[in-house]
Amino acid sequence: MNLVLKGDIKEFKFYTSDLAISEIFYALYDEYRCRMMRRDGVPLSSWTRIKHRFKLEEEDLNELVNEITAFLDKVRDKLLHLKEVYNFEIIADMVLNHEIKTQDAILLSTAISNNCDLFVTQDRELRDKQLNQIIRISPEAMISKLKR
């Protein structure tokens, strides 16, 4: 993200959407809860089943929201905004034929419908799906492309 923030990358345009931004909140909240469970010695096999029991204190929640908001304020001018595109044909294919989660199918549908060349995701399972509509790469692979 630092490469994007510096503005040195001229040959790429970076897009995001409300749904993609919204997922940041849940992913980081989930990360905080995982840290709490690890700290408390909860067996990994139980995390999915009991993570709802682990809540952040109001002060920690406020800190998390403030950190995310500060980050978004920094990158807002560097990212172009896409409105989600609900192309139900693409979404149905991805969900029913490729077992892709609905929110991921919406994000991919949005990228495809807006003629994006690449879809950057940490989700290895999503990157490994056999889809021809759009190239999915890791953030590390994207950084390599940017540094060329």
N, C-alpha and C positions, 0 to 999 in steps of 0.2 A: 504494500500500500504506500510505502514511503516513496517509491519510484513514481507512482501516480500523483501523490501529493506535491512532489517537487515540480511537476509539470514538464519533465524532461521527455516524456513519452508522447511523441507527436503522431506516430502512425497508427495508434490505436484509439478507439473511443470506448469508454467504459460505461455500461448501463447497469441500472439496478431497478427494483420495483418495490412497492410497498410491502408485498408479501415477503420478498427476500430480506428486506430490512426488519420486518416483524420477526422473522425466524431468528435473528441475532439475539433478541431478548430471551426467547425460550432456550436457545442453545447455551447461552451463558448462564442462565438460571439453572439449567440442568447440570452444567459443569460445576457450579457452586455446590449444588446438592451432592454431586458425586464426591467432591472433596470432603464434605461433611461426613458422608458415609465411610469413606476410606479412613478419615481421622478417628471415627468411632469404632473401627474394626468390623464393619458390617461385611459379611462375605459377599464377594462379587456376584455370586449366583442369586442373591436376594435383592440386588439393587433395583431392578425393573419393578419388582413386585411391591417394594416398600418405599420407594423414593418419595412418594407423596407425603410421607410422614415427616420428611425433613423440610422445614420451612426456614427461610432466611428471616432474621429479625428486621423490623422496619428500617432501622438505620442502615443495615447491609443492603436491603432492597433499594433504598434511596441512593446509596453510593453506586450500586450497579446501574441504575437508571441514569444517574448523572454522568458516569463514565461513558456509557453508550451514547448518550446525547452529545457529550463533548466530542466524541469520535465522529459522530454523524455531522456535526457542525463543521468539522475540519474537512470532511470529504464531500460535503454536499455540492460544492461548486465544481468538483472534479468528476462527478458521476452524472451521466444523463439519466433522466427518469423515464421509465417505461410504465405505462398503465397495463395492468394485467390483461391478457387476451385470453378469453375463454373459448378457444377453438375446440369445441366438444368432440369433433372427429379425432383430433390429435390426442386430446386428453383420454378419451375412451380407449383408443388403441394402446396408449401407454399403460393405463391402469389395468385394462382387461387382458391384453396380450403380453405385456412385459412386466406385470406386477410392480409397477412404479407407484409410490405413494401419491395420493391426490395432489398434495401441495407441490410436490416435485414435478408432477405432470403439468400443473398450471404454470410453474416457472419455466419449464422447457417449452411449453406451448407458446408462452409469451416471447421467449427468445427466438423460436422458430418463426413465429408470425411477424416478428420485427426484423427478420433477415440477419440475425446475429451470426457471426462466424463461429464463435466459441462459447462454451458454457463452462465457467470455472466453478468447480465444486470440490469440497473436501470429501464428499460422500463416495468412497471407493466403489461401493455396490452400484451406485447410480452410474458412475463412470464406466463400469464393466458391462453394463447392459448392452445388448446388441440392438442399437438404434442407428439408422442411417440419416435421420433428419438433421442432426447437429453434432458437432464434435464436442465431447466433454473432456476437460482436462483438469488436472490438479492445480492448486495455486502455485506449487513449486514449478510445474511445467510452464505455467504462464510467466513466472518470473524469468525463467530461462529464455523464453521468447522475447521478453522485454529487454533483456540485457544484450541481445544480439545486435 
